[in-house]
């Protein structure tokens, strides 16, 4: 855990999947609440979290996913941004 009282996005995700540092597409889908096709579309368009090959499969580092989520949490207005699928 970080020094803050409120767990960071990274802390929340990594504590659930420890000791792993990579998540595969089904786990990213679950965390983000989106479909496989949405994740695949984001990957192809370069709009989602950064993916790379790990054990021959597309995988996302937990740190990259947390950074992407945190970057999408609020826009310039301070209001939560919606995900590409409208959530």
Backbone as CSV, one residue per row, in Angstrom:
resi,resn,N_x,N_y,N_z,CA_x,CA_y,CA_z,C_x,C_y,C_z
1,UNK,0.836,-1.182,0.000,0.000,0.000,0.000,0.878,1.240,0.000
2,UNK,0.367,2.281,-0.556,1.083,3.546,-0.546,0.921,4.205,0.823
3,UNK,1.568,5.338,0.976,1.509,6.050,2.243,0.166,6.747,2.467
4,UNK,-0.628,6.897,1.433,-1.902,7.597,1.592,-2.923,6.717,2.307
5,UNK,-3.910,7.347,2.888,-4.961,6.616,3.581,-5.887,5.936,2.577
6,UNK,-6.191,6.633,1.489,-7.064,6.073,0.459,-6.198,5.286,-0.516
7,UNK,-6.528,4.013,-0.746,-5.705,3.227,-1.668,-5.737,3.820,-3.075
8,UNK,-4.598,3.773,-3.734,-4.530,4.234,-5.115,-5.135,3.169,-6.025
9,UNK,-5.368,3.544,-7.270,-5.872,2.579,-8.245,-4.892,1.416,-8.357
10,UNK,-3.606,1.727,-8.408,-2.586,0.681,-8.496,-2.673,-0.254,-7.301
11,UNK,-2.767,0.301,-6.103,-2.859,-0.522,-4.888,-4.068,-1.449,-4.946
12,UNK,-5.191,-0.903,-5.362,-6.425,-1.687,-5.402,-6.320,-2.843,-6.377
13,UNK,-5.755,-2.591,-7.559,-5.633,-3.653,-8.550,-4.550,-4.644,-8.159
14,UNK,-3.377,-4.145,-7.772,-2.258,-5.040,-7.496,-2.512,-5.923,-6.283
15,UNK,-3.241,-5.425,-5.293,-3.512,-6.259,-4.120,-4.397,-7.444,-4.483
16,UNK,-5.264,-7.257,-5.459,-6.152,-8.339,-5.881,-5.410,-9.395,-6.696
17,UNK,-4.426,-8.976,-7.485,-3.746,-9.894,-8.404,-2.308,-10.200,-7.998
18,UNK,-1.876,-9.780,-6.826,-0.506,-10.026,-6.372,-0.213,-11.518,-6.379
19,UNK,0.985,-11.922,-6.691,2.188,-11.126,-6.951,2.398,-10.797,-8.434
20,UNK,1.414,-10.990,-9.250,1.565,-10.772,-10.692,1.729,-9.285,-11.030
21,UNK,2.377,-9.027,-12.167,2.510,-7.646,-12.625,1.788,-7.433,-13.959
22,UNK,1.341,-8.519,-14.604,0.617,-8.421,-15.872,-0.806,-8.942,-15.712
23,UNK,-1.718,-8.359,-16.477,-3.099,-8.840,-16.539,-3.410,-9.162,-17.987
24,UNK,-4.136,-10.244,-18.188,-4.546,-10.613,-19.534,-5.896,-9.969,-19.850
25,UNK,-6.292,-10.012,-21.110,-7.494,-9.320,-21.572,-8.729,-9.627,-20.717
26,UNK,-9.031,-10.893,-20.372,-10.236,-11.141,-19.561,-10.232,-10.406,-18.216
27,UNK,-9.060,-10.275,-17.602,-8.973,-9.571,-16.325,-9.149,-8.063,-16.524
28,UNK,-8.588,-7.528,-17.595,-8.769,-6.108,-17.900,-10.248,-5.829,-18.177
29,UNK,-10.897,-6.739,-18.907,-12.331,-6.603,-19.182,-13.121,-6.533,-17.882
30,UNK,-12.794,-7.415,-16.960,-13.509,-7.464,-15.674,-13.306,-6.175,-14.885
31,UNK,-12.080,-5.710,-14.810,-11.780,-4.502,-14.043,-12.483,-3.283,-14.638
32,UNK,-12.472,-3.179,-15.961,-13.047,-2.010,-16.624,-14.539,-2.145,-16.893
33,UNK,-15.063,-3.366,-16.793,-16.487,-3.586,-17.038,-16.869,-3.387,-18.499
34,UNK,-15.970,-3.815,-19.397,-16.220,-3.683,-20.832,-16.086,-5.046,-21.507
35,UNK,-16.555,-5.123,-22.741,-16.517,-6.374,-23.491,-15.143,-6.616,-24.114
36,UNK,-14.945,-7.839,-24.577,-13.704,-8.204,-25.269,-13.527,-7.336,-26.517
37,UNK,-14.624,-7.131,-27.247,-14.518,-6.343,-28.476,-14.112,-4.899,-28.174
38,UNK,-14.573,-4.350,-27.063,-14.177,-2.991,-26.686,-12.683,-2.935,-26.406
39,UNK,-12.179,-3.888,-25.625,-10.736,-3.923,-25.330,-9.949,-4.102,-26.620
40,UNK,-10.386,-5.016,-27.487,-9.692,-5.241,-28.754,-9.706,-3.994,-29.627
41,UNK,-10.838,-3.306,-29.684,-10.923,-2.065,-30.465,-9.974,-1.006,-29.906
42,UNK,-9.937,-0.851,-28.580,-9.028,0.097,-27.961,-7.585,-0.248,-28.287
43,UNK,-7.254,-1.539,-28.200,-5.880,-1.972,-28.489,-5.498,-1.618,-29.920
44,UNK,-6.378,-1.920,-30.867,-6.087,-1.642,-32.282,-5.956,-0.144,-32.545
45,UNK,-6.783,0.646,-31.901,-6.786,2.093,-32.119,-5.743,2.817,-31.260
46,UNK,-5.102,2.104,-30.344,-4.128,2.733,-29.450,-4.760,3.679,-28.452
47,UNK,-6.039,3.436,-28.108,-6.762,4.329,-27.200,-6.860,3.810,-25.775
48,UNK,-6.650,2.553,-25.567,-6.782,1.970,-24.235,-5.450,1.913,-23.523
49,UNK,-5.403,1.164,-22.442,-4.122,0.984,-21.748,-3.140,0.265,-22.663
50,UNK,-1.870,0.461,-22.420,-0.824,-0.129,-23.251,-0.765,-1.646,-23.039
51,UNK,-0.817,-2.381,-24.130,-0.692,-3.839,-24.096,0.608,-4.255,-24.763
52,UNK,1.123,-5.395,-24.342,2.288,-6.019,-24.970,2.079,-7.517,-24.918
53,UNK,2.928,-8.271,-25.567,2.817,-9.730,-25.535,3.507,-10.234,-24.271
54,UNK,2.834,-11.111,-23.552,3.395,-11.752,-22.362,2.921,-13.192,-22.397
55,UNK,3.859,-14.109,-22.352,3.537,-15.532,-22.473,2.726,-15.790,-23.742
56,UNK,3.023,-15.023,-24.807,2.380,-15.215,-26.097,0.971,-14.646,-26.220
57,UNK,0.518,-13.945,-25.197,-0.843,-13.377,-25.208,-0.783,-11.889,-24.933
58,UNK,-1.783,-11.123,-25.414,-1.808,-9.699,-25.081,-1.988,-9.527,-23.574
59,UNK,-1.160,-8.690,-23.000,-1.225,-8.450,-21.561,-0.923,-6.983,-21.294
60,UNK,-1.420,-6.531,-20.175,-1.253,-5.142,-19.755,-0.594,-5.150,-18.371
61,UNK,0.429,-4.338,-18.197,1.024,-4.223,-16.869,0.031,-3.532,-15.948
62,UNK,-0.043,-3.986,-14.714,-0.953,-3.385,-13.738,-0.674,-1.887,-13.613
63,UNK,0.592,-1.502,-13.590,0.941,-0.081,-13.474,0.409,0.713,-14.666
64,UNK,0.500,0.144,-15.876,-0.010,0.836,-17.065,-1.531,0.974,-17.012
65,UNK,-2.213,-0.083,-16.575,-3.671,-0.031,-16.465,-4.099,1.012,-15.434
66,UNK,-3.456,1.006,-14.273,-3.799,1.975,-13.215,-3.556,3.399,-13.687
67,UNK,-2.433,3.626,-14.381,-2.122,4.956,-14.898,-3.180,5.389,-15.911
68,UNK,-3.605,4.471,-16.786,-4.622,4.793,-17.787,-5.964,5.112,-17.116
69,UNK,-6.346,4.305,-16.130,-7.597,4.550,-15.402,-7.541,5.911,-14.710
70,UNK,-6.455,6.173,-14.013,-6.326,7.445,-13.294,-6.361,8.629,-14.255
71,UNK,-5.810,8.462,-15.439,-5.815,9.530,-16.428,-7.187,9.780,-17.023
72,UNK,-8.082,8.806,-16.929,-9.424,8.927,-17.487,-10.455,9.268,-16.429
73,UNK,-10.088,9.275,-15.172,-11.046,9.458,-14.095,-11.752,10.797,-14.167
74,UNK,-10.991,11.854,-14.405,-11.623,13.165,-14.514,-11.064,13.915,-15.700
75,UNK,-11.916,14.668,-16.323,-11.507,15.525,-17.426,-11.139,16.892,-16.891
76,UNK,-10.959,17.830,-17.772,-10.590,19.178,-17.355,-11.685,19.816,-16.516
77,UNK,-12.925,19.380,-16.721,-14.027,19.951,-15.954,-14.073,19.411,-14.530
78,UNK,-13.314,18.343,-14.274,-13.345,17.718,-12.957,-14.431,16.677,-12.822
79,UNK,-15.276,16.552,-13.851,-16.325,15.529,-13.826,-15.755,14.214,-14.327
80,UNK,-16.281,13.092,-13.839,-15.796,11.797,-14.333,-16.027,11.675,-15.832
81,UNK,-15.039,11.137,-16.508,-15.179,10.875,-17.936,-15.902,9.565,-18.132
82,UNK,-16.573,9.439,-19.239,-17.228,8.183,-19.581,-16.272,7.331,-20.389
83,UNK,-16.384,6.022,-20.205,-15.600,5.101,-20.985,-16.134,5.119,-22.406
84,UNK,-15.388,4.540,-23.339,-15.775,4.561,-24.748,-17.125,3.886,-24.982
85,UNK,-17.499,2.949,-24.113,-18.770,2.257,-24.300,-19.912,2.977,-23.586
86,UNK,-19.665,4.184,-23.109,-20.704,4.996,-22.475,-20.824,4.837,-20.983
87,UNK,-20.024,3.989,-20.380,-20.095,3.767,-18.916,-19.300,4.809,-18.174
